[in-house]
Amino acid sequence: MEILHISAECYPVAKVGGLGDVVGALPKYQHQLGNFAKVVIPAYRNKYYHTHEFDVVHQAGMWLGHNWYHFNVIKERSNELGFDLYLVDIPGLLDTPGVYGYPNDTERFLAFQVAVLDWINEWQHQPDVIHCHDHHTGLIPFLLNYGYKYERLKSIPTALTIHNAQYQGQFGWDKLYLIPSFDLWKSGMLDWGGAINPLASAIKCAWRVTTVSPGYLEELYYNANGLEALINQERAKMVGILNGIDNVVWDPATDRMLPLNYDEDTITAGKQTNKQHLCERFGLDASLPLISFIGRLVGDKGADLLPEIIGRSLHELAGEVNFLVLGSGDPHIEWSLQQTRAVVSYGFNVHIGYDESLSHQIYAGSDFLLMPSRVEPCGLNQMYALRYGTVPVVRSTGGLKDTVIDFGDKDGVGIRFNQASVWDVCYSVKRAIELYRDSKHLDEVRLRGMNIDNSWDSSAQRYLEMYKSMK
Ligand SMILES: Nc1ncnc2c1ncn2[C@@H]1O[C@H](COP(=O)(O)OP(=O)(O)O[C@H]2O[C@H](CO)[C@@H](O)[C@H](O)[C@H]2O)[C@@H](O)[C@H]1O
């Protein structure tokens, strides 16, 4: 089966968060299962682009509203990723160092989608499935169904994966002229709440819609940032498939970003050495439990609660615990964390920014990983933590609920709490410290977590079954 994944991110080419991890791993596993998986993303001007060699496979031009853009589709030459990687290069729009956050993001991703479809339109054959990820590729199912120039692609089955329904990519009807001409009677298939909503459009037009965990699908029926009615209406084509993790990239026994590798047999010494390195770098005390947070500093992740959680815990439990935060996002949250760091003289440090190696070192060197998410469609961090013998401390929501059992229950591997509130988290911090002091119990919980198989094997199979059901 030939599957074409279309996305804004793909690790290690371009990653901002979990979307990149999934699109960098799922195709690899699909390939291993005997399929032909291809990935196409924009050609951002980042390190990967500058350090790899590409062949031009397609050259063309297109109108975006009143502007004409030349574009190239280029293919990575070495095939090092385990699947075919294509980049769409549109100078003047996609040749940015970063992925998102530009004032013309609507135009950038619209042009990306049009370029991808124009390119597929030129193929001698057709892929068996087009798999779109999140709202940046959400207009593709609509254009395939109703766009005049894509008539011959209409019969290709399309799947949409919702990685996070909080982000929908809406823009005003005044930008309608940017969309290639289509059957205007079908305009309603673009609309949600009086705006053009790419995520809603994809939910209406794709043949199947998946969410990244079964728990998140259940939540979306009553809490989907305004799309609840639509998701209920399209219930018949919705499927929840839990994300996996790339067990090759995320393996403490071979991870080249760690100061010392370790496995189940060497976990105690391995984690201690990694923790010492981390604590030395960040001025923390390696003899105390280390609780870390990694992620986008936004309200959905509960990151706004961190300054108060940390301040209050360090006040009540002075000299009993350390905290470390890695992340970037909302400038106000970044500022509050830096202020907290300036006020507390010990037990806390923060690194504002995106740093892939440091994230691996934190998964390895921490005792606990805190995830007070308000919304968590799947969450990969807790699965990485488990693989590295770090106990996840999570709010019972979405995919976190599907993947972490509290250590108080049978086969428990983590700590769970119900509310994204400072009080609930501080209480869980105390439970973490108690568990840390009971080293025999901590070792059992850690080992159980390390032995869980969260790899993509079974989920990649489920995606294939879903594709087959679309025929
Ligand atoms: N500052 C930083 N430096 C280095 N690495 C950083 C970092 N900030 C985040 N990361 C990394 O980015 C990834 C984050 O993954 P998540 O699944 O937690 O989040 P995200 O909300 O982006 O993804 C959305 O899509 C994914 C995939 O479907 C869902 O799991 C998730 O619930 C949904 O919100 C992890 O690999 C993490 O280590």
The ligand as an SDF file (V2000), in Angstrom:
LIG
                    3D

 38 41  0  0  0  0  0  0  0  0999 V2000
   11.4370   23.0650   24.7260 N   0  0  0  0  0  0  0  0  0  0  0  0
   11.5720   21.8280   24.2420 C   0  0  0  0  0  0  0  0  0  0  0  0
   12.7890   21.3430   23.9500 N   0  0  0  0  0  0  0  0  0  0  0  0
   12.9200   20.0800   23.4590 C   0  0  0  0  0  0  0  0  0  0  0  0
   11.8920   19.2520   23.2070 N   0  0  0  0  0  0  0  0  0  0  0  0
   10.6580   19.7040   23.4680 C   0  0  0  0  0  0  0  0  0  0  0  0
   10.4240   21.0000   23.9950 C   0  0  0  0  0  0  0  0  0  0  0  0
    9.0910   21.1790   24.1260 N   0  0  0  0  0  0  0  0  0  0  0  0
    8.5080   20.0270   23.7240 C   0  0  0  0  0  0  0  0  0  0  0  0
    9.4620   19.1430   23.3220 N   0  0  0  0  0  0  0  0  0  0  0  0
    9.2350   17.8120   22.7780 C   0  0  0  0  0  0  0  0  0  0  0  0
    8.0830   17.8960   21.9220 O   0  0  0  0  0  0  0  0  0  0  0  0
    7.3120   16.7150   22.0630 C   0  0  0  0  0  0  0  0  0  0  0  0
    6.0090   17.1110   22.7170 C   0  0  0  0  0  0  0  0  0  0  0  0
    5.1360   16.1700   22.5160 O   0  0  0  0  0  0  0  0  0  0  0  0
    3.6000   16.1920   23.1010 P   0  0  0  0  0  0  0  0  0  0  0  0
    2.9490   14.9800   22.5810 O   0  0  0  0  0  0  0  0  0  0  0  0
    3.6660   16.3250   24.5610 O   0  0  0  0  0  0  0  0  0  0  0  0
    3.0410   17.5720   22.6210 O   0  0  0  0  0  0  0  0  0  0  0  0
    2.2820   18.4920   21.5950 P   0  0  0  0  0  0  0  0  0  0  0  0
    1.3010   19.1990   22.4180 O   0  0  0  0  0  0  0  0  0  0  0  0
    3.2590   19.2850   20.8660 O   0  0  0  0  0  0  0  0  0  0  0  0
    1.5770   17.5410   20.5450 O   0  0  0  0  0  0  0  0  0  0  0  0
    0.2500   17.2690   20.0930 C   0  0  0  0  0  0  0  0  0  0  0  0
    0.3780   16.1150   19.2250 O   0  0  0  0  0  0  0  0  0  0  0  0
    0.9500   15.0070   19.8970 C   0  0  0  0  0  0  0  0  0  0  0  0
    1.1690   13.9340   18.8470 C   0  0  0  0  0  0  0  0  0  0  0  0
   -0.0240   13.4070   18.3660 O   0  0  0  0  0  0  0  0  0  0  0  0
    0.0490   14.5460   21.0350 C   0  0  0  0  0  0  0  0  0  0  0  0
    0.7240   13.4970   21.7290 O   0  0  0  0  0  0  0  0  0  0  0  0
   -0.1770   15.7230   22.0010 C   0  0  0  0  0  0  0  0  0  0  0  0
   -1.0700   15.3310   23.0420 O   0  0  0  0  0  0  0  0  0  0  0  0
   -0.7340   16.8950   21.2170 C   0  0  0  0  0  0  0  0  0  0  0  0
   -0.9670   18.0120   22.0720 O   0  0  0  0  0  0  0  0  0  0  0  0
    8.1370   15.7540   22.8830 C   0  0  0  0  0  0  0  0  0  0  0  0
    9.0100   15.0520   22.0500 O   0  0  0  0  0  0  0  0  0  0  0  0
    8.9570   16.7270   23.7830 C   0  0  0  0  0  0  0  0  0  0  0  0
   10.1260   16.1420   24.2910 O   0  0  0  0  0  0  0  0  0  0  0  0
  1  2  1  0
  2  3  1  0
  2  7  2  0
  3  4  2  0
  4  5  1  0
  5  6  2  0
  6  7  1  0
  6 10  1  0
  7  8  1  0
  8  9  2  0
  9 10  1  0
 10 11  1  0
 11 12  1  0
 11 37  1  0
 12 13  1  0
 13 14  1  0
 13 35  1  0
 14 15  1  0
 15 16  1  0
 16 17  2  0
 16 18  1  0
 16 19  1  0
 19 20  1  0
 20 21  2  0
 20 22  1  0
 20 23  1  0
 23 24  1  0
 24 25  1  0
 24 33  1  0
 25 26  1  0
 26 27  1  0
 26 29  1  0
 27 28  1  0
 29 30  1  0
 29 31  1  0
 31 32  1  0
 31 33  1  0
 33 34  1  0
 35 36  1  0
 35 37  1  0
 37 38  1  0
M  END
$$$$
